[in-house]
Amino acid sequence: MLDRVRHFIEENQLFHPTTDSVLVAVSGGMDSVVLLDVLHRLGTPLAVAHCHFGLRGEEADADEEFVRKLAKKYEVPYFAEFFDTQGFAEQEGLSTQMAARVLRYQWFEQLRRSQQLAYVATAHHQRDAAETMLLNLTHGTGLAGLHGIPVRQGRVVRPLLATGKEDLYDYLVEHRLAWREDASNDSTLYQRNKLRHEVLPVLRELNPSLDHTLQHTAERVRGAEALVQHFVDETARLARRDEDGVTYFTIAALQATPAPALVLHELLRPFHFPWLVVKDIVAAFGAEPGRQFDSPTHRLVKDREQLVVTAKNLDAFGTHLWPEGQAQLEVDDVRLMQRELPAEGYQINRNKDVAAFDADKLRFPLTLRRWREGDWFMPIGLKGKKKLSDFLIDQKVPLNLKDRVRLLTTAEGKVAWVVGLRPDDRYKVTEETQRVLEIRLQRRG
């Protein structure tokens, strides 16, 4: 089996088995234990990630302890995360399983980047792919759902996807590997388990090679999907633009396609919008601006002649102090950099990402925070006070981008800059200014 997995990795160009570093998702179950051992024997540089979803009490605690000891046995770095899955599911209106999936993959990617690892490997195998294919068909799906689980999805790779369940068990026995059994896998309360224990055995009576048959069908569907994807990519070239972590789609370019809903569904696939929601989005093409639609991870707003897609802020953005003398402040996807310049000869930069202030009027420490209802400032170039909510409407900031607007406030709590949009008139550079404090915004995507 070791050679077959190596061949599968190389054939699909998933990663280089001996040079690319891989974060292995290990639950402690049979599949992930085999994956960890196989990659270890192939000489892959590894780290282990374990998710504790807070759903199975002492059993989950025992799983975490088992995986921690397993990582120690293989002498590889170990990372664990403890999630409030139920709370997140209720907050976002998701099923527990979907909430766990969102939390899991978001954390894997954050961990991969922070530890500078090349890939994330999960232990999905041939039977998982067959189950996913039939489950998707039961719920209704497009072409992507009909080929089950992809071999590669961004930086997530699945080296065992062509390996049968029986092969995994034989490998465990041969190498005398221990694993943890999740009792919830036997419960038919979950749809996948009901399919696994009650439906698939009947289908395998009709076709004992069902898993292989579905794998070959998936390969043909994947080819058809490639043809569709070629057309979708051409449409994206005309309809899509990405700017500062926000994705825009031009409605007119989508309407010009033979099947706008199908094309938009494919374009929105990375943002996890389901088919029925996409149909509602297309139906709203001619509606008034401001209609919004949600997926588990993103929000889409119909804004005049375009669609605006932003990621949901799953982590609250707090308040951050910027002391005097600190050259820069980095928060999430934002970096602010300051420098002091003599006023004589200074030319105001018209770029909205650059703000110039009278250094003697600006009181430190400054604070970077989100805007709130009731905030107001005195926009440079206008007379008098303006509510932030009204200013954002005047600036035609789409509804789902308003949550991203930050304020830079003074030690007295007054707004000095609506970051990236407009400074406050009270702190502007005038003829009397002696020292200029220039602050530049850099968005990190």
N, C-alpha and C positions, 0 to 999 in steps of 0.2 A: 504493500500500500504506500510505503514511503516514496518509492520511485514514481508511482502513479500520481501522487500529489505534487511531487517536484515537476513532473512533465506537465501537469495541468497549470501550475503556476507559470512555467516558462511559455507554454503554448498560448496562454491568454495574456502574457506580459503583465502579470499582476504586480510583481516586484522582483528584485534580484534577491534570491534566497539567502545569500551570505553577506551582502553588503548593505541592503536597505533595512533600516530599523523599523520594527513593527510593534504597535501597541495591541496586545491580544486581549479581547474581551472574554473574561473567564467567569462564568456563573458558579462553577463547581460541578456542573452536570457532566454527563458522559461525553457529549459532543465537544465542549470547550476544553475539557481535560485532554482529549485526543489531539485537538488542534495545537494546544500548547506543547505537548510532547513531540508532535511531528515537526513543528517549526524549530524546536530546540535541537532535535536530531539533524535537521537540515543545516544547522549552524547559523540561523537567523538571529541577529541582535534583537532582543526582546525586552518588553516591559509588560506588566500585567495590570489590567484595570478591572475592578469589581464594583458592581452597583448593588447597593442595599436599598431597596425601595420602601422599607418600613411597613411591609404588608403581611409578613408571615411570622412575626414575633421571634421566639427563640430559635425556630428553624432557620430563619434568615441570618440570625446572629451566628449560628453554627456554620452556615455556608461561608460567611465572611471569614471566620477563623480558619476554615479549611483552605480557602483560596490563599489567604495570607501565608499559611505554612507551605502551601504548594509553591508559591513564588520564592520563598526562602530556600526550598529544596533545589529549585533550578537556578538559584543565585541571580535573580533578575529583579529590577526595581518593581515595587508594588504600590498601587494607588487604589484607594477605596473612596467612594462617595456615598453619603447617607442622605437620601431624598425624602421629602415630605410629599410623597406621590399623591396621596388622597387629597391633601390640601390644594396641590397644584391642579389636580383634575377638577375639583369643585370651582376653583378660581377661574379656570379657562373653559369650563363647560365641556370637558372631555371625558371619555371613558377612562377607567383606570389603566387599561392596557395601552391606549393611545398616549396617555399622559406619561407613562413609563417609557414609551418609545421616544417621545420628544425629549424628555430629560436625559435619557441614556445617550442618544446620539449627539445632543448638544454638548454634553460633558466630554464624551470621547474626543470630539473635535477640539474643544478647548484644551484638553490635556495633551493631545497630539502636538498642537502648536506650542504650548508652553514648554514641553519637554523636547521639542525639536525632533520629533519622530516622523518617519516618512509616511506610514500607513497605519490604519486601524484594521485588524482582522477579526471577523466574526466567524462562528462555527456552523453557519447554515450549511446543510448538506442536501443530497439529492431528494430525500423524502420531504424535507422542509419546502423545497422548491415545488414539488408536486402538490403538497397541501395548499401552499399559497396560491398556486395557479387555479385549483378547483374552488378555493374559498373566494378568490377574486371573481371567478365566473359566477358563483352563487350570488354575490352582492351586486354584480354588474361591473364591467370594467372595459377599458380600452385595450389597445395592443400591448402596452407595457405590462398590464396585469396578466395578460395571457402567456407571457413567458416567465411568469413567476418572479423569482428573486434574481436580480442582476448579479453577474460575477463581480463587477466593479461598479461602485457608485461614488464618484468623487474620489476621496482618499480612503473609502471603505472597501476592503477586498474580502473575498470569500473563497479561500483555497480549497475547501472541502465540498464545493457545490456539486461536483460530479461523483462524489463518494456515497455509496449506499449505507444505510443504517446498519446492515449486517456486517459490513466491512469495519465500521467503527467499533462494533462490539467485539469482533474477532481481534482487532488491534489491542483493545483493552485487555483481553484475556492473554494474548501473546506476551504483552509487556508488563502484565500484572499491575495495572494502574488502578488506583482507587478513585472513586468519584462520589458525589452526593446526589441522591435522588430527590427531586422536587415532588412532593405529594400532590401538588395542585395539577401536575401533568396528567393525573388519572381522572380528574374531575371533568365530567361532561357538561358542567355549567358553562365552560368556555367553549365558544364556537369551534375553534381549531381542534380542541380535544374531542368534541362530538364527531367532527369529520374524521379525525384520526382513528377513533375507536369503534365507530358505528357505521360510517359510510365507506371509507376506503377498504376495509376488509371485504365488503361485498363486491366492490369494483375489481379487487385483486383476484377474486374468484373467477370473474369474467376474463381478466387479463393478468396472469401472474407476473408479467413484465411491465406492469402499469407505470412504475416510476421511470423506467427507461423509455417507454413509449411517450410519456408526457415530456421527457427531456428532449426527445427528437422533435416533437411538435413545437416545443418552445423555441428550438433552433430555427425552424421555418418561420415562426411568427416574428422572431427577432430580425430575420431578413426583410420581412414585409415592413416592419417598423422602421428599418433603416431607410427604406424608400420614402416613407412618410416624413421621417426626420429631415431628410434632405430638403423637402419642400418647406417644412417648418423653419429650418435654418435660414432659408432664403427670405421667408416672411419676417423673421426676427431681424435680419439685416436692415429691412426697411422700416419696421414698426417699433423696434426696441432701442432704448438707450439707457445706460447706467451712469449715475452721477452721485457721488458722495454717499454710496451705500443705498441709494434709492433707485428703483427700476420704473421706467416709464414706457407705456405702450401707446402708440398713436392709433386711435379708434378707426380713422379712415382707412389705414393700411390693413387693418384686420377685416373691415367690412368688404374690402376688395377681394378677399379670398373666397373660394367656392364653398368652404364650410367654416365660417368664423368660430363657431363654438368648439369644433374639433381642434382647430389650429390654436385657439387661445388656451384650451385645456392642456395641450402639449407645452405651450410656452409657460404656463403657470405651474407645470408639474413640480419644478424645484421648490415652489412655494406652498405645495400641498393643498391646493384648492380642489375639492371634489367636483365631479361632473355636473351635478345638479346646481351647485353654486355658480359654476362657470356659465351654465345656461341662463341663470338669473342675471349675471353680469352682462351677457350679450343682449338680453332683453332690455337692459337699462342703458344701452348705448345712446338712445335718444332722450333719456330722462334728464331732469335738472341736475346740476352738479351737486356733489355732496353725498350721494348714495355710497354706503360703505358695506364691504363684504369681508368676512373673516375666515381664515383657515386656522388650524391649531398653532401655526407659527407666524403667520403674516396677516396684514390688513391691506385691503385694496380699496381705493376710493376712486369713484368716477368723477373726474375733475375736468369739466368743460370738454375739450377735444382729446383728452388723454386719460389713461388709467395710471394710477400711482400706487406702487406696491412698496410697503415698508415692513421690516421685521418687527414683530412684537417685542417690546422691551420686557423680557422675562426676568430680568434683574433690575430692581429699582435703582434709579440714578439719584445719588445722594447729593449733599452739599459739600463743596470742597473749597478750603481756604487756600489763598495764594499769598504767602508772606512777601513782604518787601525784600528785594534783593535776590529772590529766587527767579532764575532766568526763564524757566518754563514750567508749565503745569500740564500734566497728562492725565486725562480721564476718559476711560473707555475708548471711543474712536476719535477723540478730540485732543489736539495738542495746541496750547497757547504759548507763544514766545514773546517776550518783551525786551525792548532795548530803549535806552535813553539817548536822545540826540539834541544838539543845540537848536534852538528855534530859528536862528539866523540862517536863511537859505533853504529851510526845510520846505519841501513840496508835498502837499497833501496827495496821498495815493487814493485813486478813485475805486480801487478794488474793494469790494464789500468784505473781503476776508482780512483787510488791514484797517485798523482804527488808530487814529492819532488823538492824544489827549494832552491837555495842559498838565504837566507833571506836578505842578504845585497845587492844583485843585483836587487831584485824585488822592484819596486817603486810603492807605493800606491798613490791615490786610484786605485784599479783594476777595470776593466770593464768587465761585461759579456754581450756578444752580439752575434747575428747571424753572420756567415761568409758571406763575399760578394765577388763577382768577383773582382779579382785584389789583394786580400789578399795573403800574403806569410809569411812563417816562415822558421826557420832552424831546421828541425826535429832532435831530439836527436838520435844519432847513424848514421846519414847521414852527408855528407859533403856538405856545401853550402846551397843556398836558394832553396825553393820549393814552387811553387804556390799551394794554397789550393785546387784549382780545380783538379790539377794533383795528389796531394796527396790523395784526396778522391777516385779518379779513381784507384790508386795503392792499396788502402785499400779495394777496391771492395765494397764501400758503395753504396747500391742500390739507384737508382735515387730519389725515394720518401722519403728516409731517409736523403738525403743531406740537406734538409731544416731544419732539426732538429739539425744540427751540430752547437755548440756554441764555441766561442773563449773567452778565458780569456786574456785580454790585460793589459799592464802596463800603468802607468800614461803618458808615452811617446807615447802610442798607439801601442807599439810593441806586437806581439803575444807571450804570455808566455806558453799557453797550448791550444791545440786543444782538448777540454774537452772530456775525456773518450777515447781519441785516442793516442795522442803523445805530450809530452812537447817540448819546444824549447831548443835547445842545449846551447843557450847563458845564460840560467838561471839554468843550471844543478848543482847538488852537486858535488864538486871536493875535492881534498885533502886539498885545501886552505880554504874550507868552514868552518866558525865558527858556524853559526846558520842555521838550516834547517827549512824552512816553508813547512809543509806538508798539502796538500789540498786533501780532499776526496769528491768524487761525490756520491751522493745518489739520485737515480731516484725514484720518488714517483708516483706510478701508479694509 
